[in-house]
Amino acid sequence: MRTILLVEDDPTTSARVACELEEEGFRVCGAAGDREAFALMERESISLVVVDPAVGGMSGLDLMRRIIERSPRIPIVIYSSDPELRENFGCWAADHFVLKWGDPEGLRGAIREALLSRAA
């Protein structure tokens, strides 16, 4: 079973996304901020990170940079309510961008595609 690290500081959004991903057969570890995310990365075998770049702690760009430094093979999906980030998500070194309030299949599809592309 693949484990997804969900970095989201809104508890309602985190619970909804975790439930959707668990229904797809993923194990989900939730973190409300950067420190909790890095602690989980030390303890768990993470297959992919879904991150809201607006979480508390360090900036989203710094958070993703540190994730890549620690584990360069882990795919990252930005999950944001800010549609303007879509234009530049590649410069954040993320594999995909998904708008939070879009179709739930968008996130699941981005996760599947990111896992497949990194496996190749």
C-alpha positions, 0 to 999 in steps of 0.5 A: 500500500502506498503512503501519501503525506498530506500537508494541509492545515485546514482540518476539514479539508484534510479529513475530506481529502484523506477519506477520498484517498483512503477510498482509493486504497492509499494510506494517508499521513496528515501533517498540519505544517512543515515540522510535522511533515518532516517528522512523518517523513523521517518515520514513514515510507512516503510515496508521494506528497500532497501539499498546500503551499499556504500551510503554516510554518515555512513558505510553500516553496521552502517546504517543497525545496526541503522535501526534494533535498531529503527525498528527490524521488518523491513526487509532489502535488500542489493542492491549492485554492489559489488558481494563480499558482497553476501558471508557475507550479513547475518552478516550484519543482512540483509534478502536478497542480490541482485546484482545491475546489475542483473535481475530486477526480483531478487530485486522484488522477494527478496522484496516479499520474505522478506515481506512474511517471516517477516509477518509470 
